[in-house]
Each structure stands twice: as C-alpha cells, then as structure tokens.
Amino acid sequence: MSHTQAFAGRGGLLDGLFSNYADAKVEHFRRRIFSKTVRDLEKLDDLQLADIGVQRDQIKRCAYESVYNNKPYRQ
C-alpha cells in the first residue's frame, strides 16, 4: 500500500507581490481597452451604431459589458 501526501505550497512574499502586480496589469489593460472602445464607438454615426445594435446613450454600458463581462454588442 502506498501513501501519498499532498503538498500545499506556501506562498511567499514574492508570490503575493507578483499576483498583485499581475492583477494590476490586467486591470490597467482592461481600462485601456474600455477607453479605446468608448472612443471608437463614439466616432461612429447613428446609422453605424444602429447596425451593431448600440444606442448612443448606451455606449459606455455596452463597452463595459464587452470588456469586463465578455458580452458582445448584439444580444
């Protein structure tokens, strides 16, 4: 009969720092993509927005859902 022992690695100080740094980089990247998405959508005219199913007053909400929740513009 063999015994196995599970090893739960202990995260050191650097593991926490790298994790926090990675989370901050992801958030920074998402903010940049959100801002660019809003700018790009605001450049479109109303007919182009209607083609993709976005109302002008809903641009920020649609961009947020797309960037942070992976939902497409069209439902």
MODELLER restraints for C-alpha pairs under 7 A, 6 or more apart:
rsr = mdl.restraints
at = mdl.atoms
rsr.add(forms.Gaussian(group=physical.xy_distance, feature=features.Distance(at['CA:30:A'], at['CA:67:A']), mean=6.58, stdev=0.5))
rsr.add(forms.Gaussian(group=physical.xy_distance, feature=features.Distance(at['CA:34:A'], at['CA:63:A']), mean=6.11, stdev=0.5))
rsr.add(forms.Gaussian(group=physical.xy_distance, feature=features.Distance(at['CA:34:A'], at['CA:64:A']), mean=6.42, stdev=0.5))
rsr.add(forms.Gaussian(group=physical.xy_distance, feature=features.Distance(at['CA:34:A'], at['CA:67:A']), mean=6.03, stdev=0.5))
rsr.add(forms.Gaussian(group=physical.xy_distance, feature=features.Distance(at['CA:37:A'], at['CA:63:A']), mean=6.07, stdev=0.5))
rsr.add(forms.Gaussian(group=physical.xy_distance, feature=features.Distance(at['CA:38:A'], at['CA:59:A']), mean=6.45, stdev=0.5))
rsr.add(forms.Gaussian(group=physical.xy_distance, feature=features.Distance(at['CA:38:A'], at['CA:60:A']), mean=6.09, stdev=0.5))
rsr.add(forms.Gaussian(group=physical.xy_distance, feature=features.Distance(at['CA:38:A'], at['CA:63:A']), mean=6.12, stdev=0.5))
rsr.add(forms.Gaussian(group=physical.xy_distance, feature=features.Distance(at['CA:41:A'], at['CA:59:A']), mean=6.75, stdev=0.5))
rsr.add(forms.Gaussian(group=physical.xy_distance, feature=features.Distance(at['CA:49:A'], at['CA:55:A']), mean=6.38, stdev=0.5))
rsr.add(forms.Gaussian(group=physical.xy_distance, feature=features.Distance(at['CA:52:A'], at['CA:73:A']), mean=6.71, stdev=0.5))
rsr.add(forms.Gaussian(group=physical.xy_distance, feature=features.Distance(at['CA:52:A'], at['CA:74:A']), mean=6.35, stdev=0.5))
rsr.add(forms.Gaussian(group=physical.xy_distance, feature=features.Distance(at['CA:53:A'], at['CA:73:A']), mean=6.59, stdev=0.5))
rsr.add(forms.Gaussian(group=physical.xy_distance, feature=features.Distance(at['CA:53:A'], at['CA:74:A']), mean=5.56, stdev=0.5))
rsr.add(forms.Gaussian(group=physical.xy_distance, feature=features.Distance(at['CA:54:A'], at['CA:73:A']), mean=6.79, stdev=0.5))
rsr.add(forms.Gaussian(group=physical.xy_distance, feature=features.Distance(at['CA:62:A'], at['CA:73:A']), mean=6.14, stdev=0.5))
rsr.add(forms.Gaussian(group=physical.xy_distance, feature=features.Distance(at['CA:65:A'], at['CA:71:A']), mean=5.57, stdev=0.5))
rsr.add(forms.Gaussian(group=physical.xy_distance, feature=features.Distance(at['CA:66:A'], at['CA:72:A']), mean=5.53, stdev=0.5))
rsr.add(forms.Gaussian(group=physical.xy_distance, feature=features.Distance(at['CA:66:A'], at['CA:73:A']), mean=6.76, stdev=0.5))
